[in-house]
Amino acid sequence: MIVSYLSLSDIDLERDRRTLPVRSGGLILFNNMIPHRSLPNMSEGIRWSLDLRWQKASEPGGLWGLKNGVVMRKGSDPDFRVNWTEFDSVNRHIVQTEYIKGDKAVS
């Protein structure tokens, strides 16, 4: 299998940008190679977002060293219960803000 990655220099954001309006209750699925963002919520309602990843627990979870991901299931333990303690102990927004301001290094 040949794996190829795009660099930011390969992407023309003006040419390649797509806007995807989604109705309430809608769903968008894409892989981790798609640069993405959401725009400000202009409605009076709450907008929920959920990021799920299916991968080996031994692989990085995409939180860039800010915090570990959460294992939701173990094939070896059918009675496994999710432990949110470690995940909830780090507020990634605070850590990211400190990093951007130069107050803290991300490991």
N, C-alpha and C positions, 0 to 999 in steps of 0.2 A: 504494500500500500504506500503510495506517495502522499505525503502531507505537505501542503503548501500554506504559508501564512502571508497575509497582506501586511504591509507596513503602512503607517499613516501617510507616507509619501505616495502610496499607490491609490489613495482615496481622494477624490475631488468632492468635498462636502457640498458644494453647490450643485454639481451634476448628479451625484449619487444619493443625495438626501431624498427620503420619502416620508411623507406624513401619512399616518394611518389613523383616521378617525375611528373610534370604537364606541359603540352604543353601550349604555348601561347594561351590565351583566355580560359583556363581551369578553373574549379571551384572545390573547396574542401569544403565540409560541414562536420562539426563535432560539438559535444556539448561541454559545458564548463568543462567537466570532463576529457577531453583529454589533457594531457600535450603536448604543441606544440611550435614550433619555426620555423623561416625561416632562411635559410643559406644566406650568402652574395650573392648579385646579381653579377654574373660573366659575364653577357652579356653587350652589349653596350647600350641596351635599358632601359627604365624606367620600374620598376616593381611596380604595384599598388596593394594595399591590402585594403580591406574593411571589417570592423567588424560590423555586424548587430546583434542586440539582440531583440528578441520578448519576452517581459515580462511586468509585471505590473510596471507602472511608479513609484509606491511607493516602489519598491524593489531596493536594491543596483545595480548599473549599471556595476560593475566590474572594475571601475577605482580606487578602493582601497582608497577612500578618497581624491584622487588627484584632482578630478573635478567631477561635476555632469554629468550624461548622458544627451542626448538631446531627448526630447519628439518630435516624428515626426508626431503624429496624435492624435486627441482627438475625441472620439465618440460623445461627447456632443457638439462639435463645428466643423461643417463641413467646416467652413471657416478658421480654425486654420492655422497659418503660423509659421513655425519654427523660433525661435529666437536663433541665434548662438552667441550672444554677450557674455553671461556668459561662454559658452564652449570655445570660442576663447580667453577669457581673461586669461586662465591658460595654460602655455606651460608645459605639463606634463614631457617633457624630461628635462627641467631645474629643475623642482621640484624633479624629481627622482634623478638627479645627485646631487643636494644639500642634499637630504636625505641620499644617499649612502655615501657621504663625511662626513656626520654628521653635516652639517650646518643648517639643518632645520628638524623639526619633521612633519610627516604627520598626520593630524588629523583624 
